[in-house]
């Protein structure tokens, strides 16, 4: 079957051509959408996995397909794992640095991410009748509708503008949906000949487009496993705007052939037939592995993601309403495939924040088919309609673009992303990695923030390197036990004969473990920087002075690193937000060294440099609270909560300050706010119970403590508090 030039998604031409002003407005809308996509994707490198992709790409070029086991780890070297992203990894290797990572060295990766984001914007803009409208035909209403709708989609997609293979999947998904819809229209009764085998391998035919796209996609990302499902749903359902009836026998035979071709294309990878099921097995691990959800933030459900994406979550909720209305009102015009895709990705996003990207693409595809074909009534007002759509698009892009360029948007959303190029400030422990560069085969425990960098820049053997599907649930549980700190964590490191521990972001989730390693005489501090710490195993020499000397050496390393970090924050090329990031990291180092004066100086400078930096305000509030200065601490917590409305910590600590200031009713209001942001926070519910009881609301206090016990059953402290409340005694 030869390629045909008709486009079933093309809207009915209006009775007369668009005016020049209408075409100009459409072009301006397209330029604005592309510009915003570029702005949102232009940020310093923050991707944790890119170092693994670079190493895997270089080894693929050197030796061919990687082994089907996890050979980068000393904990589970025989655990099954298949590399299904080799083509993207080769691309990452080609664009990546050839020297240790520096600001300038990662320019190729920054440009690659920008290019992929630009391609996503262009492929969305370039279908569903866009080219026809730019040539003077098509739907006038769509001309004004598509710009704002695509901006809405970008408001959902921007968190996933990470340099990962999923960016390729977004492009492939858009193209596949449109190819499948076009082929389904070709298979309508009486319109064309059936698909033959040679059509499935001919790149000039509709069926060939599907086969070759699936083939390329399968080399880049495991999400390509969804391709046969998209083909099946799209070809078995009626074509958009077509008659809603089942395909006839001729069409069913053609559909079966195309479906089989997509399966074969999916298996045509270095992994062969094993690669067909591996992405599905990995997906199943996400569904059952609670350890993964508690370890990897992006695997948490979107609505339950702590501390981040406040406005994005609001936009997501609004998109669910808008999408449902469109699907109900325009199901025939939109087509079953796009509706099913939107519903499936929405459900996946409720389960995992990672699915927000595919959902944004499905939402864009849903809306791009929603505008009705052009009518004479619209054609008479074509210029005004198109100008209105262009005006809305341009105003939003200008306002949002100005915000993104000064980092206010990213600060409010609580993400580490900043505008600009290079490396994210205090994100990667490059210095620590340098100390390990020559220690081939050394056993290293690294948290997820450091593991990818070590994998890409050293030849150490890692405990876990960040690939979720390359390790068993049992090992993820052990990882969480080590993260929990304490003597048990140190004994697990001993049992695994770990020789070094590298912790990125030492003031974050691994702060307790970092403090334990600093206090332990079994570990020395080899290197420290704002982005991380490197500990190595040490055996103290006999003598009473050995332990004090080790403690003094650790403190000296921390103080020197903090001073270097302070100096780095003064670099003129840093924006206010990135300089504040550096100062907050320096304050963390001073805290670990026990230098409260240095910590206070850094945090005071940080909040002065960037008043809307929620983490800086929160940390300064913590310092003031520890000093018993409740009024100024309360002011800092309020400022942090206002800067990022998804943060629960400042709300919780503001309530603590208010309790100390003898304002229990107001404290209860702040504790209640903390529970709304973090409904699974036991501490927030327990504090709410105490505050309500102090304010005279005994019923509300009992309700709150019951919620806390539901989250932490068997907690003796909470049970005692509940008994006290039931007796009417004062709760503490």
VENTABEL-V600577 format. One record per residue. N is the residue number from 1. RES is the residue in one letter. PSI is psi in whole degrees, 0 to 359 (* if undefined). D_FIRST is the distance of its C-alpha to the first C-alpha in whole Angstrom. Layout:
# VENTABEL-V600577
N_RES_PSI_D_FIRST / N_RES_PSI_D_FIRST
This chain:
# VENTABEL-V600577
1_X_120_0 / 2_X_155_4 / 3_X_140_7 / 4_X_154_9 / 5_X_2_12 / 6_X_155_14 / 7_X_106_16 / 8_X_340_17 / 9_X_357_20 / 10_X_129_21 / 11_X_158_24 / 12_X_130_26 / 13_X_145_27 / 14_X_161_31 / 15_X_332_33 / 16_X_159_34 / 17_X_153_33 / 18_X_154_35 / 19_X_165_38 / 20_X_323_38 / 21_X_324_40 / 22_X_315_38 / 23_X_322_35 / 24_X_320_38 / 25_X_320_39 / 26_X_318_35 / 27_X_319_35 / 28_X_321_38 / 29_X_314_37 / 30_X_317_34 / 31_X_320_37 / 32_X_318_39 / 33_X_315_37 / 34_X_318_36 / 35_X_317_39 / 36_X_320_40 / 37_X_320_38 / 38_X_319_39 / 39_X_318_43 / 40_X_339_42 / 41_X_358_40 / 42_X_93_43 / 43_X_158_46 / 44_X_150_48 / 45_X_128_46 / 46_X_5_47 / 47_X_127_44 / 48_X_331_46 / 49_X_348_43 / 50_X_330_42 / 51_X_322_44 / 52_X_316_43 / 53_X_322_40 / 54_X_314_41 / 55_X_315_43 / 56_X_322_40 / 57_X_318_38 / 58_X_320_41 / 59_X_329_41 / 60_X_316_38 / 61_X_328_38 / 62_X_321_41 / 63_X_354_40 / 64_X_199_37 / 65_X_141_36 / 66_X_157_39 / 67_X_155_40 / 68_X_20_39 / 69_X_165_43 / 70_X_82_45 / 71_X_5_47 / 72_X_355_48 / 73_X_148_50 / 74_X_349_54 / 75_X_315_54 / 76_X_66_50 / 77_X_343_49 / 78_X_5_47 / 79_X_132_46 / 80_X_135_42 / 81_X_134_40 / 82_X_136_36 / 83_X_106_35 / 84_X_23_32 / 85_X_28_32 / 86_X_324_33 / 87_X_319_30 / 88_X_322_32 / 89_X_323_35 / 90_X_319_35 / 91_X_318_34 / 92_X_322_37 / 93_X_318_39 / 94_X_325_38 / 95_X_351_39 / 96_X_173_42 / 97_X_148_46 / 98_X_359_48 / 99_X_172_51 / 100_X_143_53 / 101_X_131_51 / 102_X_173_53 / 103_X_313_52 / 104_X_332_51 / 105_X_338_49 / 106_X_14_46 / 107_X_323_45 / 108_X_321_42 / 109_X_320_41 / 110_X_318_42 / 111_X_322_40 / 112_X_316_37 / 113_X_317_37 / 114_X_317_38 / 115_X_319_34 / 116_X_320_32 / 117_X_320_34 / 118_X_319_33 / 119_X_321_29 / 120_X_314_30 / 121_X_317_31 / 122_X_322_29 / 123_X_328_26 / 124_X_318_27 / 125_X_331_28 / 126_X_7_25 / 127_X_189_23 / 128_X_42_23 / 129_X_6_24 / 130_X_315_26 / 131_X_326_25 / 132_X_319_25 / 133_X_322_28 / 134_X_343_29 / 135_X_2_28 / 136_X_10_30 / 137_X_173_28 / 138_X_197_27 / 139_X_123_30 / 140_X_320_33 / 141_X_319_34 / 142_X_329_32 / 143_X_324_33 / 144_X_341_37 / 145_X_319_35 / 146_X_324_33 / 147_X_302_36 / 148_X_323_38 / 149_X_320_36 / 150_X_326_34 / 151_X_320_38 / 152_X_317_39 / 153_X_320_36 / 154_X_329_37 / 155_X_338_41 / 156_X_328_39 / 157_X_334_37 / 158_X_325_40 / 159_X_339_42 / 160_X_12_38 / 161_X_62_38 / 162_X_151_39 / 163_X_81_38 / 164_X_163_36 / 165_X_340_33 / 166_X_336_32 / 167_X_322_32 / 168_X_323_29 / 169_X_325_28 / 170_X_317_28 / 171_X_313_26 / 172_X_322_23 / 173_X_316_24 / 174_X_313_23 / 175_X_318_20 / 176_X_316_19 / 177_X_315_20 / 178_X_322_18 / 179_X_317_15 / 180_X_318_15 / 181_X_321_16 / 182_X_318_13 / 183_X_322_11 / 184_X_322_13 / 185_X_323_14 / 186_X_333_10 / 187_X_6_11 / 188_X_148_14 / 189_X_130_15 / 190_X_8_14 / 191_X_333_12 / 192_X_174_8 / 193_X_158_7 / 194_X_162_7 / 195_X_135_6 / 196_X_169_7 / 197_X_315_9 / 198_X_338_8 / 199_X_329_6 / 200_X_343_9 / 201_X_2_11 / 202_X_112_9 / 203_X_355_11 / 204_X_351_9 / 205_X_165_7 / 206_X_313_9 / 207_X_322_9 / 208_X_323_10 / 209_X_315_12 / 210_X_315_14 / 211_X_311_14 / 212_X_325_16 / 213_X_315_18 / 214_X_321_19 / 215_X_312_20 / 216_X_317_22 / 217_X_320_24 / 218_X_338_25 / 219_X_350_27 / 220_X_327_29 / 221_X_144_30 / 222_X_342_30 / 223_X_348_29 / 224_X_344_25 / 225_X_342_26 / 226_X_349_25 / 227_X_310_22 / 228_X_326_21 / 229_X_319_23 / 230_X_317_21 / 231_X_314_18 / 232_X_311_20 / 233_X_316_22 / 234_X_322_19 / 235_X_334_16 / 236_X_337_19 / 237_X_159_21 / 238_X_151_20 / 239_X_148_19 / 240_X_134_21 / 241_X_10_23 / 242_X_181_21 / 243_X_135_23 / 244_X_88_24 / 245_X_156_23 / 246_X_150_22 / 247_X_150_18 / 248_X_182_18 / 249_X_320_17 / 250_X_316_13 / 251_X_322_13 / 252_X_320_16 / 253_X_320_14 / 254_X_319_11 / 255_X_316_14 / 256_X_322_16 / 257_X_316_13 / 258_X_320_12 / 259_X_315_16 / 260_X_321_17 / 261_X_323_15 / 262_X_325_17 / 263_X_317_20 / 264_X_317_20 / 265_X_325_19 / 266_X_331_22 / 267_X_351_24 / 268_X_63_23 / 269_X_170_27 / 270_X_341_30 / 271_X_349_31 / 272_X_215_29 / 273_X_335_28 / 274_X_330_32 / 275_X_344_30 / 276_X_319_28 / 277_X_346_31 / 278_X_315_33 / 279_X_326_33 / 280_X_323_33 / 281_X_319_36 / 282_X_320_38 / 283_X_322_37 / 284_X_327_39 / 285_X_322_42 / 286_X_325_42 / 287_X_331_42 / 288_X_345_45 / 289_X_91_47 / 290_X_334_49 / 291_X_320_51 / 292_X_318_47 / 293_X_329_48 / 294_X_350_51 / 295_X_316_51 / 296_X_114_48 / 297_X_323_48 / 298_X_353_44 / 299_X_354_44 / 300_X_151_46 / 301_X_142_45 / 302_X_313_44 / 303_X_343_47 / 304_X_9_50 / 305_X_121_49 / 306_X_142_53 / 307_X_354_54 / 308_X_160_51 / 309_X_43_48 / 310_X_305_50 / 311_X_323_49 / 312_X_322_45 / 313_X_320_46 / 314_X_315_47 / 315_X_322_44 / 316_X_314_42 / 317_X_318_44 / 318_X_324_43 / 319_X_329_40 / 320_X_318_40 / 321_X_312_41 / 322_X_317_39 / 323_X_318_36 / 324_X_318_37 / 325_X_317_38 / 326_X_316_35 / 327_X_321_33 / 328_X_319_35 / 329_X_331_35 / 330_X_33_31 / 331_X_324_30 / 332_X_320_27 / 333_X_321_26 / 334_X_320_26 / 335_X_146_24 / 336_X_324_25 / 337_X_312_23 / 338_X_326_26 / 339_X_315_29 / 340_X_318_28 / 341_X_318_28 / 342_X_317_31 / 343_X_317_33 / 344_X_316_32 / 345_X_329_33 / 346_X_316_36 / 347_X_320_37 / 348_X_326_37 / 349_X_326_39 / 350_X_331_42 / 351_X_330_42 / 352_X_132_41 / 353_X_333_42 / 354_X_332_39 / 355_X_1_36 / 356_X_327_37 / 357_X_304_35 / 358_X_325_32 / 359_X_317_34 / 360_X_320_34 / 361_X_315_30 / 362_X_322_29 / 363_X_319_32 / 364_X_315_31 / 365_X_325_27 / 366_X_313_29 / 367_X_331_31 / 368_X_340_29 / 369_X_6_27 / 370_X_329_30 / 371_X_137_31 / 372_X_156_31 / 373_X_156_29 / 374_X_141_31 / 375_X_162_34 / 376_X_324_36 / 377_X_320_39 / 378_X_322_38 / 379_X_326_37 / 380_X_336_41 / 381_X_31_41 / 382_X_314_39 / 383_X_316_41 / 384_X_319_43 / 385_X_311_40 / 386_X_322_38 / 387_X_322_42 / 388_X_315_43 / 389_X_318_40 / 390_X_320_40 / 391_X_315_44 / 392_X_315_44 / 393_X_313_41 / 394_X_318_43 / 395_X_315_47 / 396_X_317_45 / 397_X_317_44 / 398_X_313_47 / 399_X_313_49 / 400_X_319_47 / 401_X_320_47 / 402_X_324_51 / 403_X_315_51 / 404_X_320_49 / 405_X_338_50 / 406_X_14_54 / 407_X_0_53 / 408_X_320_54 / 409_X_313_51 / 410_X_323_50 / 411_X_317_54 / 412_X_329_54 / 413_X_354_51 / 414_X_27_53 / 415_X_163_50 / 416_X_355_51 / 417_X_142_49 / 418_X_160_50 / 419_X_142_49 / 420_X_202_49 / 421_X_183_48 / 422_X_210_49 / 423_X_146_50 / 424_X_138_51 / 425_X_132_55 / 426_X_38_57 / 427_X_319_54 / 428_X_129_53 / 429_X_71_56 / 430_X_319_56 / 431_X_318_60 / 432_X_319_60 / 433_X_324_57 / 434_X_324_58 / 435_X_335_61 / 436_X_357_59 / 437_X_324_57 / 438_X_4_59 / 439_X_69_60 / 440_X_133_57 / 441_X_358_57 / 442_X_140_59 / 443_X_121_58 / 444_X_131_58 / 445_X_122_57 / 446_X_138_55 / 447_X_172_54 / 448_X_330_51 / 449_X_335_51 / 450_X_339_53 / 451_X_318_51 / 452_X_317_48 / 453_X_316_50 / 454_X_322_52 / 455_X_323_49 / 456_X_338_47 / 457_X_354_51 / 458_X_176_53 / 459_X_36_53 / 460_X_161_54 / 461_X_128_54 / 462_X_153_53 / 463_X_305_54 / 464_X_133_51 / 465_X_4_48 / 466_X_343_46 / 467_X_112_43 / 468_X_321_43 / 469_X_357_41 / 470_X_4_43 / 471_X_153_46 / 472_X_159_48 / 473_X_327_49 / 474_X_320_53 / 475_X_325_53 / 476_X_326_51 / 477_X_320_55 / 478_X_321_57 / 479_X_317_55 / 480_X_325_56 / 481_X_320_60 / 482_X_320_60 / 483_X_328_59 / 484_X_349_62 / 485_X_190_65 / 486_X_177_68 / 487_X_329_70 / 488_X_319_67 / 489_X_317_64 / 490_X_325_67 / 491_X_327_67 / 492_X_321_63 / 493_X_321_63 / 494_X_316_66 / 495_X_327_64 / 496_X_1_61 / 497_X_45_63 / 498_X_132_62 / 499_X_340_63 / 500_X_151_62 / 501_X_124_61 / 502_X_119_59 / 503_X_115_58 / 504_X_155_56 / 505_X_63_58 / 506_X_347_61 / 507_X_4_62 / 508_X_229_59 / 509_X_339_58 / 510_X_19_60 / 511_X_320_63 / 512_X_319_65 / 513_X_319_64 / 514_X_317_65 / 515_X_321_68 / 516_X_320_69 / 517_X_323_68 / 518_X_324_70 / 519_X_340_73 / 520_X_137_73 / 521_X_358_75 / 522_X_353_72 / 523_X_136_70 / 524_X_157_70 / 525_X_107_69 / 526_X_319_67 / 527_X_150_65 / 528_X_146_65 / 529_X_171_63 / 530_X_331_62 / 531_X_349_58 / 532_X_176_60 / 533_X_148_62 / 534_X_119_63 / 535_X_146_65 / 536_X_148_66 / 537_X_141_68 / 538_X_143_72 / 539_X_118_75 / 540_X_140_78 / 541_X_155_81 / 542_X_151_84 / 543_X_149_87 / 544_X_343_87 / 545_X_352_86 / 546_X_312_82 / 547_X_313_81 / 548_X_322_82 / 549_X_320_81 / 550_X_317_77 / 551_X_319_77 / 552_X_323_78 / 553_X_319_76 / 554_X_316_73 / 555_X_320_75 / 556_X_319_75 / 557_X_318_71 / 558_X_316_70 / 559_X_316_72 / 560_X_317_71 / 561_X_320_68 / 562_X_319_68 / 563_X_321_70 / 564_X_321_67 / 565_X_321_65 / 566_X_317_67 / 567_X_321_67 / 568_X_327_64 / 569_X_340_64 / 570_X_1_66 / 571_X_133_63 / 572_X_338_62 / 573_X_349_59 / 574_X_138_58 / 575_X_169_57 / 576_X_318_60 / 577_X_318_58 / 578_X_324_57 / 579_X_321_61 / 580_X_321_61 / 581_X_315_59 / 582_X_320_61 / 583_X_321_64 / 584_X_319_63 / 585_X_320_63 / 586_X_320_66 / 587_X_323_68 / 588_X_318_66 / 589_X_319_68 / 590_X_321_71 / 591_X_316_71 / 592_X_330_70 / 593_X_354_73 / 594_X_17_75 / 595_X_89_76 / 596_X_331_76 / 597_X_315_77 / 598_X_320_74 / 599_X_314_72 / 600_X_319_73 / 601_X_318_73 / 602_X_315_70 / 603_X_324_69 / 604_X_317_71 / 605_X_323_69 / 606_X_313_66 / 607_X_332_66 / 608_X_325_68 / 609_X_320_65 / 610_X_87_62 / 611_X_339_64 / 612_X_13_61 / 613_X_101_60 / 614_X_320_60 / 615_X_320_61 / 616_X_316_63 / 617_X_319_65 / 618_X_315_65 / 619_X_321_66 / 620_X_321_69 / 621_X_319_70 / 622_X_318_70 / 623_X_315_73 / 624_X_323_75 / 625_X_318_74 / 626_X_332_76 / 627_X_357_79 / 628_X_17_80 / 629_X_83_79 / 630_X_321_77 / 631_X_306_77 / 632_X_327_75 / 633_X_317_73 / 634_X_320_72 / 635_X_320_71 / 636_X_319_69 / 637_X_321_67 / 638_X_319_67 / 639_X_320_65 / 640_X_318_63 / 641_X_324_62 / 642_X_327_61 / 643_X_325_59 / 644_X_105_57 / 645_X_357_57 / 646_X_358_55 / 647_X_127_58 / 648_X_329_60 / 649_X_311_62 / 650_X_325_64 / 651_X_318_64 / 652_X_313_66 / 653_X_330_68 / 654_X_320_69 / 655_X_321_70 / 656_X_316_72 / 657_X_317_74 / 658_X_325_75 / 659_X_319_76 / 660_X_334_79 / 661_X_11_80 / 662_X_43_81 / 663_X_68_78 / 664_X_325_76 / 665_X_316_75 / 666_X_324_73 / 667_X_318_72 / 668_X_323_70 / 669_X_319_68 / 670_X_321_67 / 671_X_322_67 / 672_X_322_65 / 673_X_323_62 / 674_X_322_62 / 675_X_330_61 / 676_X_321_58 / 677_X_319_57 / 678_X_79_57 / 679_X_348_57 / 680_X_15_58 / 681_X_109_61 / 682_X_319_64 / 683_X_320_66 / 684_X_317_65 / 685_X_321_66 / 686_X_317_69 / 687_X_324_70 / 688_X_321_69 / 689_X_315_71 / 690_X_316_74 / 691_X_317_74 / 692_X_320_74 / 693_X_318_77 / 694_X_331_79 / 695_X_1_78 / 696_X_7_79 / 697_X_79_76 / 698_X_323_76 / 699_X_314_74 / 700_X_326_71 / 701_X_317_72 / 702_X_321_72 / 703_X_318_68 / 704_X_318_68 / 705_X_329_69 / 706_X_321_67 / 707_X_320_64 / 708_X_317_65 / 709_X_329_66 / 710_X_328_63 / 711_X_332_61 / 712_X_71_64 / 713_X_144_65 / 714_X_3_68 / 715_X_114_69 / 716_X_321_73 / 717_X_316_74 / 718_X_322_72 / 719_X_319_73 / 720_X_321_77 / 721_X_319_76 / 722_X_319_75 / 723_X_319_78 / 724_X_316_80 / 725_X_321_78 / 726_X_328_79 / 727_X_352_82 / 728_X_16_82 / 729_X_168_83 / 730_X_131_82 / 731_X_144_79 / 732_X_*_78
